[in-house]
Amino acid sequence: MPEIRELIREGKGKRVYATDDPDLAVVYFKDEAMAYHGLKRGRILGKGEINNAICQHLFTLLSEQHVENHFVRKLDPRQSLVLRCEMMSFAVKIRNRVAGGMHVRTGLPVGMKLEQPVIEFVLKDSEMDVDALVNHTHLLAMKAATMEEIETIRAQSRRINDILSAYMSEINIELIDFRIEFGRFKGKILLADEISPDTARFWDSSTHEPLDIDRFRRDLGDVKEAYQEVLHRMMGTSY
């Protein structure tokens, strides 16, 4: 196991540490939960271990489908080894149905199926109360990415959505929307960060019950149980 060194960054659900290998980092998944840009905070015991297992499963699935990403291997229940990417300053949201911020901004009814996925670019680390939506011309003006990189990220986002939507459908879960991040590694654009119930809306295909962080946001209860259910359907075993 690589020697863990200084903390690189800490987010809502994880910490990222440098290692003695400059090409590798360690992601530690936390139990803390956060919503509404930090206005609501809590703790969901065991969430970190569940999210680590879900990320291992989904990143491995994407690797098998030739989607290059940062995942190397799971180290222990809460930690995974990843390629140390230079993270982009923006994230990507892919929406298959109307929910959350899209409902607030457009007034379209929650749950409405979109004729084609909506892809949004949002600035990270914004101090605004809502995600700062930007388009490719903003990103070019900010020198956040080249046009070639933006096109690569947009194409990869569509492909990731196709793969994950089809897979989740097989386990009776609908992928409503999700947030992903990308980074640069030795000249390549890689999918990085995480894909979990913290960063995606997963609805049970039959009941339309949320199986994700919305249960915490909306005080629906049984948050850990919902996360466990997602992992159970993926792995075929309880966690």
N, C-alpha and C positions, 0 to 999 in steps of 0.2 A: 504494500500500500504506500502511495506517495506520502511524503511528510507534509502535513498541513502547516501553512504559515499564516500570513496576515489575512484579515478580513478584507475582501475587495469591495463588497457592497452588500447591503441588506435590504430586502423588500418586504412586502406584506406577509409572504408565506415562506420565505427561505433566506438563507445566508449563503454567500459564495466566497470561498476561501482560495487564496493562491496556494500553490504547492512548490516543492523544490524543483519541479519540472516546469519551465516557463510555458510549455504548451498545454498544460493540464490544470484544471481547477476542481474543487470539490464543492458540490451543492449539498447544503444541509436543510432539510425540510422541517419547518416549525409547526407547532400546533396553534399558533396565534391566528385569529381571523380578524379581518378588517373589512368594513364596507363604508360606502358614502364618503370616500376620500378621507378616511380616518376618523370620521365622526362617530362611528360605531365600532367598538373593539370587543373582542372576546377570546375565548380559548376553547378549542375543540380537541379534547384529549384523543390522541392517536391519529389525528388528521395527517400529520407529517409523514408517518409511516405509510399510510394508505396512498397519499399523493405520490410518494417516491415509487411505490410499486406500480401505480397507474402510469406514471411517466416512463418507467422502464418498459412496460408493456407496449405503450403507444409509440415511443421512439423506436423500439425494435421493430414493430410492425411497419413503420414508415421506412426504416432502413431496408427492410426486405422488399419494399416497393420502390427502392432506389431514390428515396428522398434523403438527401444528405443532411445530417444533423449533428449536434454536438455530443450526443450521448456515447459514452465509452462502456461503462459497466456500473452496476449497482455494487456498492461497497459493503453496506450494512442496512438495517431497516430504515435508517433516516438519511443516509448519505449516498450520493452517486458521484462517480468520476466523469468529468466532461472535458471536452476540448475548450481551452480558454480563448474565447472569441472576443473581439472588439465589438461590443454590442452597438447596434444602431440606436439613434436617439429617438426613434419612433417605433410604435407597435402597429400591428395590423389587426383589424377586427373583420371577421367574416360572418355575415348574417344570412341565415336561411329562412327564418321567420322573424316577424317583428316582435321585439321585446326590449325592455330596458330603455337605454338612451334613444334608440331609434323611435320608439313609441312617443317619448317625450318631445323629441324634435319635430316629428312629422305628423303626429296625431293619428297615424294609422293604427288600427286595432291590434292589441296584443294577440299574438298567435297567428296573425295573417301570414300565409305562406307566400313567399316572394317568388315571382316568376323566374328570376335568376338571382344567384347570391349577390349580396351587396358587399363590396370590399371597401373598408374605410382605413385611412391612415390617421393615427392619433399620436400627438406628442406625449412622450413619457415625462415623468417628474414635473408635471404641470401643477402650479399652485391654484389653478382655477377649480371651481366646484364641480365642473363638468369636464369631460375629456375634450381637449382642444383638437378638433377635427382640422386636418390640413389636406391639401391635394398635392399632386406631384410637382406643381410649379412652386409651392411653398418649400418643399423639400429641396428642390434645386436651388432656390434662392438662399436657403440656409446652409447649402453645401452639406446637407445631411446624407446625401446619396447621389450617385450619378444616374442618368436616365437609364443606362444599361442595368444598374443594380435595381432600380425601381421596377423595371419590366421583369427582371428575374424574380423579385419578391412577389410581384402580383401574380405571375404565372405559377410560382410554387405554392402560393396561398390557395389558388383555385384547385390545384392538384391535391394538396393536403386535405382540403374540404371534401373533395370527391372521395378520397380514400377513407377518411374517417367517417363521413356520412354513411357510406356503404357498410363499413364494418359495424358501426354502432347500431344500424338498422337490423343487423343479424342478431344482435343480443337484445332486441326490443327496446332500444333507446334511440330517441331522435336528437340529433345535434342541431340545436336551435341557433346558437351562435358561439363564437369562441375568439379569444384574443391570443395571438402568437407574436413572438419576437424573433428577429434575425440578427446574426452577427457576421463579422468578417473573420476568416481564419486562413492565413497564408494565401490570400488572393481569391478565396472562394466565399460565397454567401451561403451560410448554414442556418438552418432552423435551430433555435436555441431556447433558452428559458425553460418553460414547462407547458404541458397540456394536461389539465386536471380539472376536477370539479371546482377548483378555485378560479379557473380562468375560462371556463366554458359553461354554457347552459345545456344541461342534459335533461330531457323530459322523458318519462316513461311513455313509450309509444302508445300504450293502451289507455292509461289513465290521465296522461298529460301532467302528472305530478312532477315537480322539479326534483332532481337528484343532484343538487349542486349548492353552491354558496348562496343562492337565492333563499334557501331555507333559513339561513342565518340572517340575511338582510331583512327578510319579511317576518321573522319570528314564527316560523312554521313548525319548529321543533324537529327532533330526530335528524339532526344534521349529520352526525357521525354515521348513523345507520344508513342514510342516503348514500354517503361516500362509500361505505362498505358494500352497499348493494351494487354500485357501479363496478367495483373491483371484483365482487363475486361473479357478476355476469361475464366479465372479461376472463377471469381465471378459472371459473367453475368451482371455486372453493371459497369458503368464508375466510376472512383475514384475522 
